[in-house]
Amino acid sequence: MFLENTVNHKEQFGWIEVICGSMFSGKTEELIRRLKRAQFAKQKVEIFKPAIDIRYDDEMVVSHDANEIRSTPVPAAANIRILADTCDVVGIDEAQFFDDEIIAVCNDLANKGIRVIVAGLDMDFKGNPFGPMPALMATAEYVTKVHAVCTRTGNLAQFSYRKSRKDDLVLLGETEEYEPLSRAAYYKAMLREKVNKMEVKDPEEISKKSDE
């Protein structure tokens, strides 16, 4: 878990905290909780999210539980560096949708003494590392992995399974598009997809072609 007290108070520095996990795991909820604590402490806080994320609101960062905090939508990571220069705390939601420059931006802000809190999906719907998240997790001082509950087994879920057949990497959606699954349930679901996609040929047609 992240720490907020330091031993050497003369050294001015910031740090990076990453909150990661599957969909419906409470990433945004935890991000909002930390940011609101900072606001309560009268720290200057700015929150950013990718401009493409308009599922709940154009400007608000909103969790699945309808908890919300005002944010600034930005089209690219470079905008954050300019807008967050005088902050004490910077929050970034849905970091997986940003370009790779988000890694340098977060480190630049932390090097200036800013506390940077980043939330995002660590894996895409195919189970692969998602965008800049692996690099952010590697360079962060503190990484918190949160879990959802598997909708099929009731166990802890870390995979975001896409129920629709759309193959776009970026597809905004909620429970109608995705469900959180455990490793076992995800493996079975993906295996079932592969079986369904297999082309089954008629034995009679195969024998006819061989005779020809």
C-alpha positions in Angstrom: 0.0 0.0 0.0 1.2 3.6 -0.6 2.7 5.7 2.1 2.0 9.4 2.6 4.6 10.2 5.3 8.3 10.5 4.6 11.4 10.4 6.8 13.5 13.1 5.2 11.2 16.2 5.2 13.9 18.4 3.7 13.9 16.5 0.4 11.1 17.8 -1.9 9.9 15.1 -4.2 6.7 13.6 -5.6 5.8 10.0 -6.5 3.5 7.9 -8.7 0.7 5.7 -7.4 -0.9 3.2 -9.8 -4.3 1.7 -9.2 -4.9 -1.2 -11.7 -7.2 -4.1 -12.2 -10.1 -5.4 -14.4 -13.3 -3.7 -15.2 -15.8 -3.4 -12.2 -12.9 -3.8 -9.7 -13.3 -0.3 -8.1 -10.3 1.4 -9.7 -12.0 4.7 -10.3 -13.7 4.5 -6.9 -10.3 4.2 -5.2 -8.9 7.0 -7.3 -11.8 9.3 -6.3 -11.4 8.4 -2.6 -7.7 9.4 -2.6 -8.3 12.6 -4.5 -11.2 13.7 -2.2 -8.9 13.1 0.8 -6.3 15.4 -0.8 -9.0 18.0 -1.5 -10.2 17.8 2.1 -6.6 18.6 3.2 -6.8 21.8 1.1 -4.2 20.5 -1.4 -4.5 21.8 -5.0 -5.8 18.8 -7.0 -6.4 18.4 -10.7 -8.0 15.4 -12.3 -7.6 14.4 -16.0 -9.2 11.8 -18.2 -8.9 11.0 -21.9 -11.4 13.0 -24.0 -12.7 9.8 -25.6 -14.2 8.6 -22.3 -17.7 10.1 -22.3 -19.6 7.0 -20.9 -21.1 8.8 -17.9 -20.3 12.5 -18.3 -18.2 14.7 -20.6 -16.3 16.3 -17.7 -16.8 14.2 -14.6 -14.8 11.2 -13.6 -17.6 8.8 -12.5 -17.2 5.4 -11.0 -19.6 2.5 -11.6 -21.1 3.3 -8.2 -22.0 6.8 -9.4 -19.3 8.4 -7.2 -17.9 11.4 -9.1 -15.4 14.2 -9.1 -14.9 17.0 -11.6 -12.1 16.4 -14.2 -10.5 18.0 -17.3 -10.9 15.9 -20.5 -7.7 16.0 -22.6 -7.0 14.7 -26.1 -3.4 13.8 -25.4 -1.0 13.2 -22.5 1.1 16.3 -23.3 -1.9 18.5 -22.2 -1.6 17.2 -18.7 2.0 18.4 -18.3 0.9 22.0 -19.1 -2.3 22.1 -17.0 -0.9 20.3 -13.9 2.3 22.3 -13.4 1.2 24.1 -10.2 -0.7 21.2 -8.5 0.0 19.3 -5.4 -1.8 16.2 -6.5 -2.7 15.0 -10.0 -5.2 12.3 -10.7 -5.4 10.5 -14.1 -8.2 8.1 -14.9 -8.4 5.5 -17.7 -4.7 5.9 -18.3 -4.6 2.9 -20.7 -6.3 5.0 -23.3 -3.5 7.7 -23.3 -0.6 7.7 -25.7 2.8 6.5 -24.5 3.9 10.0 -23.6 1.8 9.6 -20.4 4.8 7.7 -18.9 7.1 10.7 -19.3 4.4 13.1 -18.2 3.8 11.2 -15.0 7.5 11.0 -14.2 8.1 14.7 -15.0 5.3 15.7 -12.6 6.6 13.4 -9.9 10.1 14.8 -10.3 8.7 18.3 -9.7 7.3 17.2 -6.4 3.8 16.3 -7.4 1.9 13.3 -6.2 0.5 11.5 -9.2 -2.3 9.0 -8.9 -3.1 6.9 -12.0 -5.9 4.5 -12.5 -6.4 2.2 -15.4 -6.9 -1.3 -16.8 -3.8 -3.4 -16.7 -5.0 -5.9 -19.3 -7.2 -5.5 -22.4 -10.1 -7.9 -23.2 -7.6 -10.3 -24.9 -5.6 -10.6 -21.6 -2.6 -8.6 -22.9 -0.9 -5.8 -21.1 -2.9 -2.6 -22.0 -1.1 0.4 -23.5 1.2 2.4 -21.3 0.0 0.7 -18.0 2.9 -1.8 -17.7 5.5 0.9 -18.0 3.6 3.1 -15.5 3.4 0.2 -13.0 7.1 -0.4 -13.4 8.2 3.2 -12.7 5.6 3.8 -10.0 6.6 3.8 -6.3 3.3 2.2 -5.3 1.0 -0.2 -7.2 -2.4 -1.3 -5.9 -4.1 -4.1 -7.8 -7.8 -4.3 -7.1 -10.1 -7.1 -8.1 -13.7 -7.5 -9.2 -15.9 -10.6 -8.4 -16.3 -13.1 -11.2 -19.8 -13.2 -12.5 -19.6 -16.9 -13.2 -17.7 -18.4 -10.2 -17.9 -15.8 -7.4 -14.1 -15.9 -7.1 -11.8 -12.9 -7.5 -11.7 -11.6 -11.1 -8.8 -10.0 -12.8 -9.8 -10.4 -16.5 -12.2 -8.2 -18.5 -14.1 -10.5 -20.8 -15.8 -8.9 -23.8 -19.2 -10.4 -24.4 -19.7 -8.8 -27.8 -17.9 -10.0 -31.0 -16.4 -6.6 -31.7 -12.6 -6.8 -32.1 -11.7 -3.1 -31.6 -9.1 -2.7 -28.9 -10.8 0.4 -27.6 -14.5 -0.2 -27.0 -16.2 1.8 -24.3 -18.9 -0.1 -22.6 -20.4 -1.4 -19.4 -22.1 -4.6 -18.3 -23.8 -5.1 -21.7 -20.3 -5.3 -23.3 -18.0 -6.7 -20.5 -18.0 -8.9 -17.5 -15.2 -9.6 -15.0 -14.0 -13.2 -14.9 -11.6 -15.2 -12.8 -8.6 -16.9 -14.6 -10.5 -20.3 -14.8 -13.7 -18.7 -16.1 -11.8 -16.5 -18.6 -9.8 -19.5 -19.9 -13.0 -21.5 -20.5 -14.7 -18.6 -22.2 -11.8 -17.9 -24.6 -11.6 -21.7 -25.3 -15.3 -21.8 -26.1 -14.8 -18.8 -28.5 -12.0 -20.7 -30.3 -14.1 -23.8 -30.7 -17.1 -21.8 -32.0 -14.8 -20.1 -34.6 -13.4 -23.4 -35.9 -14.5 -24.3 -39.4 -16.1 -27.8 -39.4 -16.1 -29.4 -42.8 -18.6 -32.0 -44.0 -16.9 -35.5 -44.2 -18.8 -36.3 -47.3 -17.5 -33.2 -49.1 -13.9 -34.1 -48.1 -14.3 -37.6 -49.5 -15.8 -36.3 -52.7 -12.8 -33.9 -53.2 -10.3 -36.7 -52.5 -12.0 -39.0 -55.1 -11.8 -36.2 -57.7 
